[in-house]
Amino acid sequence: MTKEYETSRTTDSRRLKIGLLGLSDPAPWPGELIQALDFCDVHVSPILSRPSAGDARAAVWNDWMRQGDFDWIFDVSGGNLSTLALPFLDLELYGACRTLFAGYSDLTPVLNALSAATGKETLLFSASQNIPGLCAFLKEGDPALVRPDWHALGSMRLQDLVQAPVAGGNIRCLLKLAGTPWWPDLTARVLFLEARSGNAMAIASMVAQLCNMGVMDQIRALALGQFTELQDPLPVVLTVLEQMGARMDLPVLLTSEVGHAPGSKGLWIGKELFS
C-alpha cells in the first residue's frame, strides 16, 4: 500500500489536514511548526504537553485514524513512553485509511509495528527538526525530504538493494520490541539504525544483542545513520560483527542525513530503500 510523495502536495481546492500528537513523553507546544504549516488545516492533541496514560494517548491516535480524513499525523514527542501506548493502538485502522504516520526516536516501535501489521509504510522523521524541508515536501511535493544520500562500503552497488524494504530506526528504541508480538520480520530487509545517546560500549552491547537474536543473518543489508554521541559508529559496529561471528559479506550502507540532528531527512519504513 504505497502512497507516493506527490499525494502530499497541497492544492488550491483543498488544504491538507494535519494532526500533531504525542504517543511518547509530554512534548513542548509546537508553535513554530504550527505557524509554518499555516497552509494546512492543523489539529493538535489536547493532551500533547501534559502527562497522560498510554491508553489516553493512544485514544487520540485511534480517533484520528478512525476519522480517516487526515493526510498526515506527525508525532512530535520522543523520550521513553511510546511502548506504554502501543498495546492500545488499533493498528488495523492505519491500514484501512489514507492517513500517513510519521515520528522518530522513541516512535521507532510504533512505526515498525504499524508497517509490519498493515504492510503500509510509515515515515521515520521529526517534523520539528526540519520544518523547511517538511513544508517543501507538503506544499510543493519536493521529494528531497525522503531521499537521503547513501554510500556503500566495498564494492556493493546501491542499485542491488532497490527491492529491499526498510525496517528499524533508533537502535535503543527498536530493541524495546524484542520478545514482543510487534517485533518485525527482518528477513531480506534493510535494517536501519541510528542513535542519539550511547557511547562505544553502549552501542556495542546493542549491536551484540541484535547479533544474538540472529538478526544479522536475516537482513539483506545494514544501514547506519547518525550516531550523535558516538559520531562514527562504523568501527564499533564492524568490530562487534567480527567478534560475534556475523557474516562478513553483509552489505553496509551509510548516510549522515537521517537521525537526530537539525535538518535531518526522513526515511520510509516498510518501503523499498530507493523507491
C-alpha positions as CSV (number, residue, x, y, z in Angstrom):
1,M,0.0,0.0,0.0
2,T,2.3,2.7,-1.2
3,K,1.4,6.4,-1.3
4,E,3.9,8.4,-3.3
5,Y,5.1,11.7,-2.2
6,E,3.1,13.6,-4.8
7,T,-0.1,12.8,-3.0
8,S,1.2,15.1,-0.2
9,R,1.2,18.2,-2.3
10,T,-1.4,20.7,-1.3
11,T,-3.8,22.2,-3.9
12,D,-5.8,25.4,-4.2
13,S,-9.0,23.4,-3.7
14,R,-8.2,21.5,-0.5
15,R,-5.9,22.2,2.4
16,L,-4.0,19.3,3.8
17,K,-5.4,18.0,7.1
18,I,-2.5,17.5,9.5
19,G,-2.5,16.1,13.1
20,L,0.2,16.8,15.7
21,L,0.2,14.4,18.7
22,G,2.4,12.6,21.1
23,L,2.5,8.9,21.9
24,S,5.7,9.2,24.0
25,D,6.7,11.7,26.6
26,P,4.9,15.1,27.0
27,A,6.1,17.4,24.3
28,P,6.5,21.2,24.2
29,W,3.9,23.1,22.4
30,P,5.0,23.1,18.7
31,G,4.2,26.7,18.0
32,E,6.9,27.2,15.3
33,L,5.7,24.1,13.4
34,I,2.1,25.2,13.6
35,Q,2.9,28.6,12.3
36,A,4.9,27.2,9.4
37,L,2.0,24.9,8.5
38,D,-0.4,27.8,8.0
39,F,-1.2,26.4,4.6
40,C,-2.7,23.3,6.2
41,D,-5.6,22.5,8.5
42,V,-3.7,21.7,11.6
43,H,-5.1,19.8,14.6
44,V,-3.2,19.4,17.9
45,S,-3.8,16.7,20.5
46,P,-5.3,18.3,23.6
47,I,-3.0,16.2,25.8
48,L,0.2,16.7,23.8
49,S,2.0,18.7,26.6
50,R,0.7,17.1,29.7
51,P,1.4,13.8,31.5
52,S,-1.2,11.2,30.5
53,A,-1.6,7.4,30.5
54,G,-0.7,5.4,27.5
55,D,-4.3,4.4,26.7
56,A,-5.3,8.1,26.7
57,R,-2.5,9.0,24.2
58,A,-3.5,6.0,22.1
59,A,-7.2,7.1,22.1
60,V,-6.3,10.3,20.4
61,W,-4.4,8.4,17.7
62,N,-7.2,5.9,17.3
63,D,-9.8,8.6,17.0
64,W,-7.9,10.5,14.3
65,M,-7.3,7.3,12.3
66,R,-10.9,6.3,12.6
67,Q,-11.9,9.7,11.2
68,G,-9.9,8.7,8.1
69,D,-9.6,12.1,6.6
70,F,-6.2,13.2,7.9
71,D,-3.5,13.4,5.3
72,W,-0.7,13.1,7.8
73,I,-0.3,12.6,11.5
74,F,3.1,13.7,12.9
75,D,4.1,12.6,16.3
76,V,6.2,15.4,17.8
77,S,7.1,13.6,21.0
78,G,10.0,11.5,22.0
79,G,11.8,10.0,25.0
80,N,10.7,6.8,26.6
81,L,7.0,6.2,26.8
82,S,5.7,5.1,23.4
83,T,5.5,1.4,24.3
84,L,3.0,2.3,27.0
85,A,0.7,3.5,24.3
86,L,1.5,0.8,21.7
87,P,-0.8,-2.0,23.2
88,F,-3.8,0.3,22.9
89,L,-3.3,1.3,19.3
90,D,-5.7,-0.2,16.8
91,L,-3.1,-1.0,14.2
92,E,-5.6,-2.1,11.6
93,L,-7.1,1.3,11.5
94,Y,-3.9,2.5,9.9
95,G,-4.1,0.1,7.1
96,A,-7.7,0.9,6.4
97,C,-7.3,4.7,6.0
98,R,-5.3,7.0,3.7
99,T,-3.5,8.8,6.6
100,L,0.3,8.5,6.8
101,F,2.0,8.5,10.1
102,A,5.5,9.9,10.9
103,G,7.6,10.1,14.0
104,Y,11.2,9.3,15.1
105,S,13.3,8.2,18.0
106,D,11.1,6.6,20.6
107,L,8.4,6.3,18.0
108,T,10.5,3.6,16.3
109,P,8.5,0.8,18.0
110,V,5.2,2.3,16.7
111,L,6.5,2.9,13.2
112,N,7.7,-0.7,12.8
113,A,4.6,-2.2,14.4
114,L,2.3,-0.3,12.1
115,S,4.2,-1.2,9.0
116,A,4.5,-4.9,9.9
117,A,0.8,-5.2,10.8
118,T,-0.6,-3.5,7.8
119,G,2.0,-3.6,5.0
120,K,1.7,0.2,4.7
121,E,4.7,2.5,5.0
122,T,5.4,4.9,7.9
123,L,7.9,7.7,7.9
124,L,10.9,7.9,10.3
125,F,11.1,11.7,10.6
126,S,11.0,14.5,13.1
127,A,8.7,17.3,11.8
128,S,10.1,19.8,14.3
129,Q,13.8,19.1,13.3
130,N,13.4,20.1,9.6
131,I,10.5,22.5,9.2
132,P,11.6,24.0,5.9
133,G,12.1,20.5,4.3
134,L,8.7,19.4,5.6
135,C,6.9,22.5,4.2
136,A,8.5,22.0,0.8
137,F,7.5,18.3,0.9
138,L,3.9,19.0,1.8
139,K,3.3,22.2,-0.2
140,E,5.3,21.5,-3.4
141,G,5.8,17.8,-3.4
142,D,9.6,18.1,-3.2
143,P,10.9,14.6,-2.7
144,A,14.3,15.7,-1.3
145,L,13.0,15.2,2.2
146,V,12.6,11.5,1.8
147,R,15.6,10.8,-0.4
148,P,18.8,10.9,1.8
149,D,22.1,10.4,0.2
150,W,23.7,7.0,0.7
151,H,27.1,5.4,0.1
152,A,28.1,1.8,0.5
153,L,31.2,0.1,1.8
154,G,33.2,-2.0,-0.5
155,S,32.1,-3.0,-4.0
156,M,28.3,-3.3,-3.4
157,R,26.1,-1.4,-5.8
158,L,23.3,0.6,-4.3
159,Q,21.0,-0.5,-7.2
160,D,21.2,-4.0,-5.9
161,L,19.1,-3.0,-2.9
162,V,16.1,-1.5,-4.8
163,Q,13.9,-4.4,-3.9
164,A,14.8,-4.4,-0.2
165,P,12.3,-2.7,2.1
166,V,13.5,-0.9,5.2
167,A,12.9,-1.6,8.9
168,G,14.4,-0.2,12.1
169,G,15.1,3.3,13.4
170,N,16.6,4.2,16.7
171,I,18.6,1.2,17.9
172,R,17.7,1.6,21.6
173,C,14.0,2.0,20.9
174,L,13.8,-0.7,18.3
175,L,15.1,-3.2,20.9
176,K,12.1,-2.4,23.1
177,L,10.2,-4.7,20.6
178,A,12.4,-7.7,21.3
179,G,10.3,-10.6,22.7
180,T,7.0,-8.8,21.9
181,P,4.3,-9.6,19.3
182,W,5.4,-6.5,17.5
183,W,8.9,-7.4,16.6
184,P,9.1,-7.1,12.8
185,D,10.1,-9.9,10.4
186,L,13.5,-8.7,9.2
187,T,14.1,-11.3,6.6
188,A,15.6,-9.7,3.5
189,R,15.2,-6.2,4.9
190,V,17.5,-3.3,5.0
191,L,17.9,-2.7,8.8
192,F,18.5,1.0,9.5
193,L,20.0,2.0,12.8
194,E,20.7,5.4,14.4
195,A,21.2,6.7,17.9
196,R,21.1,10.0,19.8
197,S,22.8,8.7,23.0
198,G,25.2,5.9,23.6
199,N,29.0,5.7,23.8
200,A,31.0,3.0,22.1
201,M,30.3,0.4,24.8
202,A,26.6,1.1,24.8
203,I,26.3,0.8,21.1
204,A,28.4,-2.3,21.0
205,S,26.1,-4.0,23.5
206,M,23.0,-3.2,21.5
207,V,24.6,-4.4,18.2
208,A,25.7,-7.6,20.0
209,Q,22.1,-8.1,21.1
210,L,20.9,-7.9,17.5
211,C,23.6,-10.5,16.6
212,N,22.5,-12.8,19.5
213,M,18.9,-12.5,18.1
214,G,20.1,-13.8,14.7
215,V,19.1,-10.5,13.0
216,M,22.4,-10.1,11.1
217,D,21.8,-13.5,9.4
218,Q,18.3,-12.4,8.3
219,I,18.7,-9.0,6.8
220,R,19.7,-8.0,3.3
221,A,21.8,-5.1,4.4
222,L,22.7,-2.9,7.4
223,A,22.3,0.8,7.1
224,L,23.7,3.3,9.6
225,G,22.6,6.9,10.1
226,Q,23.6,9.5,12.6
227,F,25.0,8.3,16.0
228,T,25.1,11.7,17.8
229,E,27.1,10.8,20.9
230,L,29.4,8.2,19.2
231,Q,29.7,10.2,16.0
232,D,31.4,7.5,14.0
233,P,29.6,4.1,14.6
234,L,31.3,2.2,11.8
235,P,34.5,0.9,13.7
236,V,32.4,-0.1,16.7
237,V,29.7,-1.9,14.6
238,L,32.3,-3.7,12.4
239,T,34.3,-4.9,15.4
240,V,31.2,-6.3,17.0
241,L,30.1,-8.1,13.9
242,E,33.5,-9.7,13.6
243,Q,33.7,-10.7,17.2
244,M,30.1,-12.1,17.1
245,G,30.9,-14.2,14.0
246,A,28.4,-12.3,11.8
247,R,28.6,-13.0,8.1
248,M,31.3,-10.8,6.7
249,D,29.6,-10.3,3.4
250,L,26.8,-8.3,5.0
251,P,26.4,-5.1,2.9
252,V,26.8,-1.9,4.9
253,L,25.4,1.5,3.9
254,L,26.0,4.9,5.4
255,T,24.1,8.2,5.5
256,S,24.8,11.3,7.5
257,E,21.3,12.7,6.7
258,V,19.0,10.6,8.9
259,G,18.9,10.8,12.7
260,H,18.5,13.4,15.4
261,A,20.5,16.4,14.0
262,P,18.6,19.5,12.9
263,G,17.8,19.3,9.2
264,S,17.6,15.5,9.2
265,K,15.7,13.9,6.4
266,G,13.0,11.2,6.6
267,L,13.3,7.5,5.8
268,W,10.3,5.3,4.8
269,I,9.8,2.3,7.0
270,G,8.2,-0.6,5.1
271,K,9.1,0.8,1.7
272,E,12.0,-0.1,-0.6
273,L,15.1,1.9,0.1
274,F,15.4,3.6,-3.3
275,S,11.8,3.7,-4.4
